[in-house]
Amino acid sequence: MDRIIEKKNRITKKQLFIIITGLVFVIFVLYLVFRDNSKKINVERDKISIATVTNDLYKDYIIVNGIVQPGGVFYLESSENGCQVEEILKDEGSMVNADDIIVRFKSNNLTQEVSNQQNTNARTTNELVQARLSLQKQKLDSDNQILEGRHTLRKYEKEFENADFLYNMKPRAITRNEYEVAKENYELQREKLRILLENIKQDSLSQTINISNLERDIRRMEESMRRMYERLDNLNFKAPVSGQLASLSLQLGQTLNSGTRIGQINILDSYRLQAEVDEYYIQRIVHGLTGECEFGGRTYNCRIAKIYPEVKSGKFTIDMEFHNSVPPNLRIGQSSRIQVELGEPVTALLVPRGPFFQQTGGQWIFVLDETQGIASKRMIRTSRQNPQFYEITEGLQVGEKVITSSYEYFSNAEKLIIK
């Protein structure tokens, strides 16, 4: 018998085409999904700086430039209004002792004031002398009037006593009218003497007050004259302290007003270092922090003595005083680099300082894979920094290679191909 042979299923050409097309599409999609889409830039190795991440001792310090300043400064100001420079006796830079005459001034107005005041003093003094003489004469006249008044009173008193005796006799020796006249004369004279004494008292009090006022005026004028003589003496402008005359901005014949700054004296019994610090450290700079500086090849210790509160152009100023010893032969204006210690040394993950920080702000860095010759962008976290290193707290491991040179031309790239 014939046997039915079953037909085998075969893939047709059309089906094969569809399968191949689907596989190609899947492969293409997978390529698009998993391919490296990061932006790459070719970089020549000799044009970048590569550093190694280390775990080492981190010294927390900053370097500032200290300028030698005198321990104290005394500013010189003119004290007389309208004074004129007559003679300059000391030059800038010269050493002066207290009370040395630096410059002589003249003031026609002050000379005239002194002359007028002297005339006023003379007139007032003469008035006082005349008032005292008048008071003495008045006292003599008053004493004479009192003597006469009391003498007359005693006379009328005796007459009244006699009249009273005679009037009260039995029989009466005088008339009532005679008695009344004697009585009235006595009482009248007694009242006159009372009024005389009161007038003398008031006149004496008035004269005494006048003399007291004149004496007070003279004392006041004498004090005024004393101040004027001091002003005259101050025209010979003297050094208030000993030191170095650092500046003297005067010209012969120059006219000045009171309070005009004319120069300064540097007090050289001590010295200080003045430095400007970036405001980034304003919270960490405190009184008492120590530092080291170098003069003449020797290292000297210093510490922060004063912090100025004002910030200008992103910087603030500090004063540091020498501790234990002072360098010899210092000169005002000398400079020295000061290493200011901000804290104790600690072990930390470190990356050498470099220009990359300017573009990244310490938020990311390019990490180099030496085997592939590719540097990839990686997020990091930085903490403190000193003049040599940045402290890394997250994102890097010891021994990794990083690029520390400037990222100015490839800061937008994700990867760098090193050639």
TORKOL-4160 file (C-alpha; in steps of 0.2 Angstrom, whole numbers, padded with zeros to 4 digits, m for minus):
419
<pt num="1" X="0000" Y="0000" Z="0000"/>
<pt num="2" X="0005" Y="0018" Z="m0003"/>
<pt num="3" X="0010" Y="0027" Z="0014"/>
<pt num="4" X="0006" Y="0046" Z="0016"/>
<pt num="5" X="0022" Y="0056" Z="0019"/>
<pt num="6" X="0020" Y="0071" Z="0030"/>
<pt num="7" X="0027" Y="0088" Z="0024"/>
<pt num="8" X="0040" Y="0096" Z="0036"/>
<pt num="9" X="0037" Y="0114" Z="0041"/>
<pt num="10" X="0050" Y="0125" Z="0034"/>
<pt num="11" X="0054" Y="0144" Z="0037"/>
<pt num="12" X="0050" Y="0153" Z="0022"/>
<pt num="13" X="0061" Y="0167" Z="0015"/>
<pt num="14" X="0048" Y="0180" Z="0021"/>
<pt num="15" X="0048" Y="0173" Z="0038"/>
<pt num="16" X="0067" Y="0173" Z="0039"/>
<pt num="17" X="0068" Y="0191" Z="0033"/>
<pt num="18" X="0056" Y="0196" Z="0047"/>
<pt num="19" X="0066" Y="0187" Z="0060"/>
<pt num="20" X="0082" Y="0195" Z="0055"/>
<pt num="21" X="0075" Y="0212" Z="0054"/>
<pt num="22" X="0068" Y="0210" Z="0072"/>
<pt num="23" X="0085" Y="0204" Z="0078"/>
<pt num="24" X="0094" Y="0219" Z="0070"/>
<pt num="25" X="0081" Y="0231" Z="0078"/>
<pt num="26" X="0083" Y="0223" Z="0095"/>
<pt num="27" X="0102" Y="0224" Z="0094"/>
<pt num="28" X="0101" Y="0242" Z="0089"/>
<pt num="29" X="0089" Y="0247" Z="0103"/>
<pt num="30" X="0101" Y="0238" Z="0115"/>
<pt num="31" X="0115" Y="0248" Z="0108"/>
<pt num="32" X="0106" Y="0264" Z="0110"/>
<pt num="33" X="0101" Y="0260" Z="0128"/>
<pt num="34" X="0118" Y="0253" Z="0134"/>
<pt num="35" X="0131" Y="0263" Z="0124"/>
<pt num="36" X="0142" Y="0276" Z="0133"/>
<pt num="37" X="0133" Y="0293" Z="0129"/>
<pt num="38" X="0145" Y="0303" Z="0140"/>
<pt num="39" X="0154" Y="0318" Z="0132"/>
<pt num="40" X="0172" Y="0314" Z="0129"/>
<pt num="41" X="0187" Y="0326" Z="0125"/>
<pt num="42" X="0204" Y="0321" Z="0120"/>
<pt num="43" X="0218" Y="0328" Z="0132"/>
<pt num="44" X="0236" Y="0327" Z="0130"/>
<pt num="45" X="0245" Y="0320" Z="0145"/>
<pt num="46" X="0259" Y="0332" Z="0146"/>
<pt num="47" X="0246" Y="0347" Z="0147"/>
<pt num="48" X="0238" Y="0341" Z="0163"/>
<pt num="49" X="0244" Y="0338" Z="0181"/>
<pt num="50" X="0240" Y="0322" Z="0189"/>
<pt num="51" X="0241" Y="0319" Z="0208"/>
<pt num="52" X="0238" Y="0304" Z="0220"/>
<pt num="53" X="0226" Y="0304" Z="0234"/>
<pt num="54" X="0235" Y="0301" Z="0250"/>
<pt num="55" X="0230" Y="0297" Z="0268"/>
<pt num="56" X="0242" Y="0309" Z="0278"/>
<pt num="57" X="0244" Y="0321" Z="0292"/>
<pt num="58" X="0234" Y="0337" Z="0288"/>
<pt num="59" X="0241" Y="0353" Z="0296"/>
<pt num="60" X="0227" Y="0366" Z="0298"/>
<pt num="61" X="0235" Y="0382" Z="0294"/>
<pt num="62" X="0235" Y="0397" Z="0282"/>
<pt num="63" X="0249" Y="0408" Z="0275"/>
<pt num="64" X="0247" Y="0427" Z="0276"/>
<pt num="65" X="0259" Y="0441" Z="0273"/>
<pt num="66" X="0263" Y="0451" Z="0288"/>
<pt num="67" X="0270" Y="0469" Z="0287"/>
<pt num="68" X="0280" Y="0475" Z="0302"/>
<pt num="69" X="0271" Y="0490" Z="0311"/>
<pt num="70" X="0276" Y="0500" Z="0326"/>
<pt num="71" X="0269" Y="0494" Z="0343"/>
<pt num="72" X="0260" Y="0511" Z="0344"/>
<pt num="73" X="0257" Y="0526" Z="0333"/>
<pt num="74" X="0254" Y="0544" Z="0339"/>
<pt num="75" X="0246" Y="0555" Z="0326"/>
<pt num="76" X="0251" Y="0574" Z="0326"/>
<pt num="77" X="0237" Y="0587" Z="0324"/>
<pt num="78" X="0238" Y="0606" Z="0324"/>
<pt num="79" X="0229" Y="0614" Z="0339"/>
<pt num="80" X="0228" Y="0632" Z="0334"/>
<pt num="81" X="0216" Y="0638" Z="0320"/>
<pt num="82" X="0224" Y="0649" Z="0307"/>
<pt num="83" X="0242" Y="0646" Z="0312"/>
<pt num="84" X="0256" Y="0647" Z="0299"/>
<pt num="85" X="0272" Y="0636" Z="0298"/>
<pt num="86" X="0287" Y="0647" Z="0302"/>
<pt num="87" X="0301" Y="0635" Z="0304"/>
<pt num="88" X="0303" Y="0616" Z="0303"/>
<pt num="89" X="0316" Y="0609" Z="0315"/>
<pt num="90" X="0314" Y="0590" Z="0312"/>
<pt num="91" X="0314" Y="0580" Z="0296"/>
<pt num="92" X="0304" Y="0564" Z="0292"/>
<pt num="93" X="0312" Y="0548" Z="0298"/>
<pt num="94" X="0322" Y="0557" Z="0312"/>
<pt num="95" X="0321" Y="0551" Z="0330"/>
<pt num="96" X="0313" Y="0563" Z="0343"/>
<pt num="97" X="0312" Y="0563" Z="0361"/>
<pt num="98" X="0296" Y="0569" Z="0371"/>
<pt num="99" X="0296" Y="0588" Z="0371"/>
<pt num="100" X="0308" Y="0591" Z="0357"/>
<pt num="101" X="0302" Y="0605" Z="0346"/>
<pt num="102" X="0297" Y="0598" Z="0329"/>
<pt num="103" X="0290" Y="0614" Z="0320"/>
<pt num="104" X="0287" Y="0632" Z="0325"/>
<pt num="105" X="0271" Y="0641" Z="0320"/>
<pt num="106" X="0265" Y="0659" Z="0321"/>
<pt num="107" X="0248" Y="0666" Z="0323"/>
<pt num="108" X="0244" Y="0684" Z="0322"/>
<pt num="109" X="0226" Y="0682" Z="0328"/>
<pt num="110" X="0232" Y="0673" Z="0344"/>
<pt num="111" X="0245" Y="0687" Z="0347"/>
<pt num="112" X="0231" Y="0700" Z="0345"/>
<pt num="113" X="0220" Y="0690" Z="0357"/>
<pt num="114" X="0233" Y="0689" Z="0370"/>
<pt num="115" X="0236" Y="0708" Z="0369"/>
<pt num="116" X="0217" Y="0711" Z="0370"/>
<pt num="117" X="0216" Y="0700" Z="0385"/>
<pt num="118" X="0230" Y="0708" Z="0394"/>
<pt num="119" X="0222" Y="0725" Z="0392"/>
<pt num="120" X="0206" Y="0718" Z="0399"/>
<pt num="121" X="0215" Y="0710" Z="0413"/>
<pt num="122" X="0223" Y="0727" Z="0417"/>
<pt num="123" X="0207" Y="0736" Z="0417"/>
<pt num="124" X="0198" Y="0724" Z="0428"/>
<pt num="125" X="0213" Y="0723" Z="0440"/>
<pt num="126" X="0212" Y="0742" Z="0442"/>
<pt num="127" X="0193" Y="0742" Z="0445"/>
<pt num="128" X="0196" Y="0729" Z="0459"/>
<pt num="129" X="0209" Y="0740" Z="0467"/>
<pt num="130" X="0198" Y="0755" Z="0465"/>
<pt num="131" X="0183" Y="0745" Z="0473"/>
<pt num="132" X="0194" Y="0740" Z="0487"/>
<pt num="133" X="0199" Y="0758" Z="0491"/>
<pt num="134" X="0181" Y="0764" Z="0489"/>
<pt num="135" X="0176" Y="0750" Z="0502"/>
<pt num="136" X="0189" Y="0756" Z="0514"/>
<pt num="137" X="0185" Y="0774" Z="0512"/>
<pt num="138" X="0166" Y="0770" Z="0514"/>
<pt num="139" X="0170" Y="0760" Z="0530"/>
<pt num="140" X="0179" Y="0775" Z="0537"/>
<pt num="141" X="0165" Y="0787" Z="0533"/>
<pt num="142" X="0152" Y="0774" Z="0540"/>
<pt num="143" X="0162" Y="0772" Z="0556"/>
<pt num="144" X="0162" Y="0791" Z="0558"/>
<pt num="145" X="0144" Y="0793" Z="0555"/>
<pt num="146" X="0140" Y="0779" Z="0567"/>
<pt num="147" X="0150" Y="0787" Z="0580"/>
<pt num="148" X="0142" Y="0804" Z="0578"/>
<pt num="149" X="0124" Y="0795" Z="0577"/>
<pt num="150" X="0128" Y="0786" Z="0593"/>
<pt num="151" X="0134" Y="0801" Z="0602"/>
<pt num="152" X="0119" Y="0811" Z="0597"/>
<pt num="153" X="0108" Y="0797" Z="0602"/>
<pt num="154" X="0116" Y="0796" Z="0620"/>
<pt num="155" X="0114" Y="0815" Z="0621"/>
<pt num="156" X="0095" Y="0814" Z="0617"/>
<pt num="157" X="0093" Y="0799" Z="0628"/>
<pt num="158" X="0100" Y="0808" Z="0643"/>
<pt num="159" X="0089" Y="0823" Z="0639"/>
<pt num="160" X="0074" Y="0811" Z="0638"/>
<pt num="161" X="0079" Y="0803" Z="0655"/>
<pt num="162" X="0080" Y="0820" Z="0663"/>
<pt num="163" X="0064" Y="0826" Z="0656"/>
<pt num="164" X="0055" Y="0810" Z="0661"/>
<pt num="165" X="0062" Y="0812" Z="0679"/>
<pt num="166" X="0056" Y="0830" Z="0680"/>
<pt num="167" X="0039" Y="0826" Z="0672"/>
<pt num="168" X="0035" Y="0813" Z="0685"/>
<pt num="169" X="0040" Y="0823" Z="0700"/>
<pt num="170" X="0027" Y="0829" Z="0712"/>
<pt num="171" X="0024" Y="0843" Z="0708"/>
<pt num="172" X="0030" Y="0842" Z="0689"/>
<pt num="173" X="0045" Y="0852" Z="0686"/>
<pt num="174" X="0042" Y="0853" Z="0667"/>
<pt num="175" X="0027" Y="0854" Z="0656"/>
<pt num="176" X="0020" Y="0840" Z="0646"/>
<pt num="177" X="0025" Y="0848" Z="0630"/>
<pt num="178" X="0043" Y="0849" Z="0635"/>
<pt num="179" X="0042" Y="0830" Z="0640"/>
<pt num="180" X="0035" Y="0826" Z="0623"/>
<pt num="181" X="0048" Y="0836" Z="0614"/>
<pt num="182" X="0062" Y="0827" Z="0623"/>
<pt num="183" X="0054" Y="0810" Z="0620"/>
<pt num="184" X="0052" Y="0813" Z="0601"/>
<pt num="185" X="0070" Y="0819" Z="0599"/>
<pt num="186" X="0076" Y="0803" Z="0607"/>
<pt num="187" X="0065" Y="0791" Z="0597"/>
<pt num="188" X="0069" Y="0801" Z="0581"/>
<pt num="189" X="0088" Y="0799" Z="0584"/>
<pt num="190" X="0086" Y="0781" Z="0588"/>
<pt num="191" X="0077" Y="0778" Z="0572"/>
<pt num="192" X="0090" Y="0788" Z="0562"/>
<pt num="193" X="0104" Y="0777" Z="0569"/>
<pt num="194" X="0095" Y="0761" Z="0565"/>
<pt num="195" X="0092" Y="0767" Z="0547"/>
<pt num="196" X="0110" Y="0773" Z="0546"/>
<pt num="197" X="0116" Y="0756" Z="0551"/>
<pt num="198" X="0105" Y="0747" Z="0539"/>
<pt num="199" X="0111" Y="0758" Z="0525"/>
<pt num="200" X="0129" Y="0755" Z="0529"/>
<pt num="201" X="0126" Y="0737" Z="0530"/>
<pt num="202" X="0118" Y="0736" Z="0513"/>
<pt num="203" X="0131" Y="0748" Z="0505"/>
<pt num="204" X="0145" Y="0737" Z="0512"/>
<pt num="205" X="0136" Y="0721" Z="0506"/>
<pt num="206" X="0135" Y="0729" Z="0488"/>
<pt num="207" X="0153" Y="0734" Z="0488"/>
<pt num="208" X="0158" Y="0716" Z="0495"/>
<pt num="209" X="0148" Y="0708" Z="0481"/>
<pt num="210" X="0155" Y="0719" Z="0468"/>
<pt num="211" X="0173" Y="0715" Z="0474"/>
<pt num="212" X="0169" Y="0697" Z="0474"/>
<pt num="213" X="0163" Y="0698" Z="0456"/>
<pt num="214" X="0178" Y="0707" Z="0451"/>
<pt num="215" X="0189" Y="0694" Z="0460"/>
<pt num="216" X="0180" Y="0680" Z="0451"/>
<pt num="217" X="0182" Y="0689" Z="0434"/>
<pt num="218" X="0200" Y="0691" Z="0437"/>
<pt num="219" X="0202" Y="0673" Z="0441"/>
<pt num="220" X="0193" Y="0668" Z="0426"/>
<pt num="221" X="0203" Y="0680" Z="0415"/>
<pt num="222" X="0219" Y="0673" Z="0423"/>
<pt num="223" X="0214" Y="0656" Z="0418"/>
<pt num="224" X="0210" Y="0662" Z="0401"/>
<pt num="225" X="0227" Y="0670" Z="0400"/>
<pt num="226" X="0235" Y="0654" Z="0406"/>
<pt num="227" X="0226" Y="0644" Z="0392"/>
<pt num="228" X="0232" Y="0658" Z="0380"/>
<pt num="229" X="0250" Y="0657" Z="0385"/>
<pt num="230" X="0248" Y="0638" Z="0383"/>
<pt num="231" X="0242" Y="0641" Z="0365"/>
<pt num="232" X="0257" Y="0653" Z="0363"/>
<pt num="233" X="0268" Y="0639" Z="0369"/>
<pt num="234" X="0260" Y="0626" Z="0358"/>
<pt num="235" X="0265" Y="0637" Z="0343"/>
<pt num="236" X="0282" Y="0628" Z="0347"/>
<pt num="237" X="0275" Y="0611" Z="0342"/>
<pt num="238" X="0283" Y="0598" Z="0353"/>
<pt num="239" X="0284" Y="0579" Z="0351"/>
<pt num="240" X="0271" Y="0572" Z="0364"/>
<pt num="241" X="0281" Y="0555" Z="0364"/>
<pt num="242" X="0298" Y="0548" Z="0360"/>
<pt num="243" X="0300" Y="0538" Z="0344"/>
<pt num="244" X="0302" Y="0540" Z="0325"/>
<pt num="245" X="0295" Y="0555" Z="0316"/>
<pt num="246" X="0287" Y="0544" Z="0302"/>
<pt num="247" X="0279" Y="0558" Z="0292"/>
<pt num="248" X="0278" Y="0577" Z="0293"/>
<pt num="249" X="0267" Y="0584" Z="0279"/>
<pt num="250" X="0271" Y="0603" Z="0281"/>
<pt num="251" X="0278" Y="0617" Z="0270"/>
<pt num="252" X="0285" Y="0633" Z="0275"/>
<pt num="253" X="0271" Y="0647" Z="0275"/>
<pt num="254" X="0257" Y="0634" Z="0275"/>
<pt num="255" X="0242" Y="0639" Z="0285"/>
<pt num="256" X="0233" Y="0626" Z="0295"/>
<pt num="257" X="0216" Y="0625" Z="0304"/>
<pt num="258" X="0214" Y="0617" Z="0321"/>
<pt num="259" X="0213" Y="0597" Z="0320"/>
<pt num="260" X="0223" Y="0596" Z="0304"/>
<pt num="261" X="0233" Y="0580" Z="0303"/>
<pt num="262" X="0252" Y="0585" Z="0301"/>
<pt num="263" X="0261" Y="0569" Z="0304"/>
<pt num="264" X="0264" Y="0554" Z="0315"/>
<pt num="265" X="0277" Y="0547" Z="0327"/>
<pt num="266" X="0280" Y="0528" Z="0328"/>
<pt num="267" X="0283" Y="0522" Z="0345"/>
<pt num="268" X="0297" Y="0509" Z="0343"/>
<pt num="269" X="0297" Y="0501" Z="0360"/>
<pt num="270" X="0288" Y="0487" Z="0353"/>
<pt num="271" X="0283" Y="0480" Z="0336"/>
<pt num="272" X="0268" Y="0470" Z="0328"/>
<pt num="273" X="0264" Y="0461" Z="0312"/>
<pt num="274" X="0249" Y="0467" Z="0302"/>
<pt num="275" X="0241" Y="0455" Z="0289"/>
<pt num="276" X="0226" Y="0454" Z="0278"/>
<pt num="277" X="0216" Y="0437" Z="0279"/>
<pt num="278" X="0203" Y="0431" Z="0267"/>
<pt num="279" X="0185" Y="0433" Z="0274"/>
<pt num="280" X="0183" Y="0414" Z="0271"/>
<pt num="281" X="0192" Y="0411" Z="0288"/>
<pt num="282" X="0183" Y="0425" Z="0297"/>
<pt num="283" X="0174" Y="0412" Z="0309"/>
<pt num="284" X="0190" Y="0403" Z="0313"/>
<pt num="285" X="0202" Y="0418" Z="0316"/>
<pt num="286" X="0201" Y="0421" Z="0335"/>
<pt num="287" X="0212" Y="0430" Z="0348"/>
<pt num="288" X="0227" Y="0420" Z="0354"/>
<pt num="289" X="0230" Y="0409" Z="0339"/>
<pt num="290" X="0248" Y="0406" Z="0336"/>
<pt num="291" X="0259" Y="0407" Z="0321"/>
<pt num="292" X="0277" Y="0407" Z="0315"/>
<pt num="293" X="0287" Y="0420" Z="0304"/>
<pt num="294" X="0305" Y="0421" Z="0298"/>
<pt num="295" X="0317" Y="0436" Z="0299"/>
<pt num="296" X="0335" Y="0434" Z="0295"/>
<pt num="297" X="0334" Y="0416" Z="0293"/>
<pt num="298" X="0327" Y="0413" Z="0310"/>
<pt num="299" X="0310" Y="0407" Z="0315"/>
<pt num="300" X="0300" Y="0418" Z="0328"/>
<pt num="301" X="0283" Y="0414" Z="0336"/>
<pt num="302" X="0269" Y="0426" Z="0336"/>
<pt num="303" X="0250" Y="0427" Z="0341"/>
<pt num="304" X="0235" Y="0436" Z="0336"/>
<pt num="305" X="0232" Y="0451" Z="0347"/>
<pt num="306" X="0219" Y="0461" Z="0338"/>
<pt num="307" X="0206" Y="0457" Z="0325"/>
<pt num="308" X="0199" Y="0472" Z="0315"/>
<pt num="309" X="0180" Y="0470" Z="0312"/>
<pt num="310" X="0178" Y="0478" Z="0295"/>
<pt num="311" X="0179" Y="0468" Z="0279"/>
<pt num="312" X="0186" Y="0477" Z="0264"/>
<pt num="313" X="0187" Y="0469" Z="0246"/>
<pt num="314" X="0184" Y="0452" Z="0254"/>
<pt num="315" X="0198" Y="0453" Z="0267"/>
<pt num="316" X="0199" Y="0458" Z="0285"/>
<pt num="317" X="0215" Y="0464" Z="0295"/>
<pt num="318" X="0223" Y="0456" Z="0310"/>
<pt num="319" X="0238" Y="0462" Z="0321"/>
<pt num="320" X="0250" Y="0449" Z="0328"/>
<pt num="321" X="0262" Y="0452" Z="0342"/>
<pt num="322" X="0279" Y="0443" Z="0344"/>
<pt num="323" X="0279" Y="0430" Z="0358"/>
<pt num="324" X="0295" Y="0426" Z="0368"/>
<pt num="325" X="0307" Y="0436" Z="0357"/>
<pt num="326" X="0308" Y="0450" Z="0345"/>
<pt num="327" X="0319" Y="0450" Z="0329"/>
<pt num="328" X="0333" Y="0462" Z="0330"/>
<pt num="329" X="0335" Y="0477" Z="0318"/>
<pt num="330" X="0317" Y="0477" Z="0313"/>
<pt num="331" X="0312" Y="0491" Z="0300"/>
<pt num="332" X="0294" Y="0497" Z="0298"/>
<pt num="333" X="0287" Y="0490" Z="0282"/>
<pt num="334" X="0297" Y="0474" Z="0282"/>
<pt num="335" X="0287" Y="0459" Z="0277"/>
<pt num="336" X="0287" Y="0441" Z="0281"/>
<pt num="337" X="0276" Y="0426" Z="0277"/>
<pt num="338" X="0266" Y="0420" Z="0293"/>
<pt num="339" X="0260" Y="0402" Z="0295"/>
<pt num="340" X="0245" Y="0404" Z="0306"/>
<pt num="341" X="0239" Y="0388" Z="0315"/>
<pt num="342" X="0220" Y="0386" Z="0315"/>
<pt num="343" X="0220" Y="0369" Z="0324"/>
<pt num="344" X="0229" Y="0353" Z="0329"/>
<pt num="345" X="0236" Y="0342" Z="0315"/>
<pt num="346" X="0225" Y="0327" Z="0311"/>
<pt num="347" X="0226" Y="0312" Z="0299"/>
<pt num="348" X="0215" Y="0314" Z="0283"/>
<pt num="349" X="0212" Y="0310" Z="0265"/>
<pt num="350" X="0221" Y="0323" Z="0255"/>
<pt num="351" X="0222" Y="0330" Z="0237"/>
<pt num="352" X="0236" Y="0342" Z="0232"/>
<pt num="353" X="0229" Y="0360" Z="0229"/>
<pt num="354" X="0227" Y="0364" Z="0211"/>
<pt num="355" X="0218" Y="0376" Z="0199"/>
<pt num="356" X="0204" Y="0363" Z="0196"/>
<pt num="357" X="0196" Y="0370" Z="0212"/>
<pt num="358" X="0192" Y="0386" Z="0204"/>
<pt num="359" X="0180" Y="0378" Z="0191"/>
<pt num="360" X="0173" Y="0364" Z="0202"/>
<pt num="361" X="0172" Y="0373" Z="0219"/>
<pt num="362" X="0178" Y="0356" Z="0226"/>
<pt num="363" X="0161" Y="0347" Z="0222"/>
<pt num="364" X="0169" Y="0336" Z="0208"/>
<pt num="365" X="0185" Y="0330" Z="0201"/>
<pt num="366" X="0192" Y="0320" Z="0186"/>
<pt num="367" X="0198" Y="0303" Z="0192"/>
<pt num="368" X="0210" Y="0294" Z="0181"/>
<pt num="369" X="0209" Y="0275" Z="0176"/>
<pt num="370" X="0227" Y="0272" Z="0170"/>
<pt num="371" X="0223" Y="0255" Z="0163"/>
<pt num="372" X="0210" Y="0262" Z="0151"/>
<pt num="373" X="0218" Y="0280" Z="0149"/>
<pt num="374" X="0202" Y="0288" Z="0153"/>
<pt num="375" X="0198" Y="0301" Z="0167"/>
<pt num="376" X="0180" Y="0301" Z="0173"/>
<pt num="377" X="0170" Y="0315" Z="0182"/>
<pt num="378" X="0166" Y="0310" Z="0200"/>
<pt num="379" X="0157" Y="0319" Z="0213"/>
<pt num="380" X="0167" Y="0322" Z="0229"/>
<pt num="381" X="0165" Y="0332" Z="0245"/>
<pt num="382" X="0179" Y="0343" Z="0252"/>
<pt num="383" X="0181" Y="0351" Z="0269"/>
<pt num="384" X="0196" Y="0361" Z="0275"/>
<pt num="385" X="0210" Y="0367" Z="0265"/>
<pt num="386" X="0228" Y="0374" Z="0268"/>
<pt num="387" X="0241" Y="0381" Z="0256"/>
<pt num="388" X="0246" Y="0363" Z="0251"/>
<pt num="389" X="0231" Y="0351" Z="0252"/>
<pt num="390" X="0212" Y="0350" Z="0251"/>
<pt num="391" X="0204" Y="0338" Z="0264"/>
<pt num="392" X="0192" Y="0325" Z="0256"/>
<pt num="393" X="0178" Y="0318" Z="0266"/>
<pt num="394" X="0169" Y="0309" Z="0252"/>
<pt num="395" X="0171" Y="0302" Z="0235"/>
<pt num="396" X="0189" Y="0296" Z="0233"/>
<pt num="397" X="0200" Y="0282" Z="0239"/>
<pt num="398" X="0218" Y="0282" Z="0244"/>
<pt num="399" X="0230" Y="0279" Z="0229"/>
<pt num="400" X="0217" Y="0285" Z="0216"/>
<pt num="401" X="0224" Y="0297" Z="0203"/>
<pt num="402" X="0216" Y="0313" Z="0200"/>
<pt num="403" X="0218" Y="0328" Z="0188"/>
<pt num="404" X="0222" Y="0344" Z="0198"/>
<pt num="405" X="0226" Y="0356" Z="0184"/>
<pt num="406" X="0214" Y="0369" Z="0177"/>
<pt num="407" X="0197" Y="0362" Z="0170"/>
<pt num="408" X="0194" Y="0378" Z="0160"/>
<pt num="409" X="0193" Y="0370" Z="0143"/>
<pt num="410" X="0184" Y="0354" Z="0147"/>
<pt num="411" X="0174" Y="0357" Z="0162"/>
<pt num="412" X="0158" Y="0352" Z="0152"/>
<pt num="413" X="0165" Y="0335" Z="0148"/>
<pt num="414" X="0160" Y="0319" Z="0157"/>
<pt num="415" X="0176" Y="0309" Z="0152"/>
<pt num="416" X="0194" Y="0314" Z="0146"/>
<pt num="417" X="0203" Y="0302" Z="0135"/>
<pt num="418" X="0221" Y="0304" Z="0139"/>
<pt num="419" X="0234" Y="0303" Z="0125"/>
